[in-house]
Amino acid sequence: MKKEKIRALAIDGPAGAGKSTIARAVSRELGWIYVDTGAMFRAVALFFLREGIRPDDADGIRDRISEVLVTLGYENGEQQVYLNGENVSGMIRTEEVGNMASACSVYPEVRQKLLELQRALAVRQPVVMDGRDIGTVVLPDAETKVYLTASVEVRARRRYRELQEKGAACDIAEIEKDIRERDWRDMHRETAPLRQAEDAVLVDSSCMTAAEVTEEILALVRREEV
Ligand code: DC
């Protein structure tokens, strides 16, 4: 029997491919809510960083994950992420938290905790959801799936420019190394690794502008709507 599709756009891909920029633009055009699942993993990572629990401390992570409650809210259309009731949206965008999120996301207990919340959000309303396992695990019945990627060099350059604009000291070789490590970990973990779903459309943004990528993805969603 053919499974019912749900009205959702799943965008997966490696760090720095531009998923959040594109997902935000597409969700605005469609009037759907945007769910940034990376922010949920980052909130969990912040909890463990604050508690001084190392990412390789499997027992510590498994024992303490039950103390973590991640919830989402929206302010002026922007997603806010709450860690045990505290709005941590402004504290999770550092490289340290991103790398910790990648390291913590290998634990099935961490993934399970967030999976239920992610699915519940998509049941209530049409969503644009981005992450690593949305098309493969979280929303396998999403109507439209995109695997958004770009070369490591392009992703490192984009990140470098972003950090420079913020006035942060950064080294492009260091950023590239971080990206390669994060790609490897996200693609090789046992539970829900990053990979392109069989029914996802591959979009390589290496030589595209954000506007071009947004248009291409909107066209894919609208093709499903007719
Ligand atoms: O997209 P991001 O950089 O904010 O994600 C941070 C980390 O969280 C990423 O390196 C791996 C993990 N993550 C995940 O495992 N699954 C998701 N759906 C989203 C993020």
Residues whose N, C-alpha, C, O or C-beta is under 5 A from the ligand:
A	BS01	DC	A15 T37 G38 A39 F41 G98 A101 S102 S105 D130 G131 R132 D133 D186
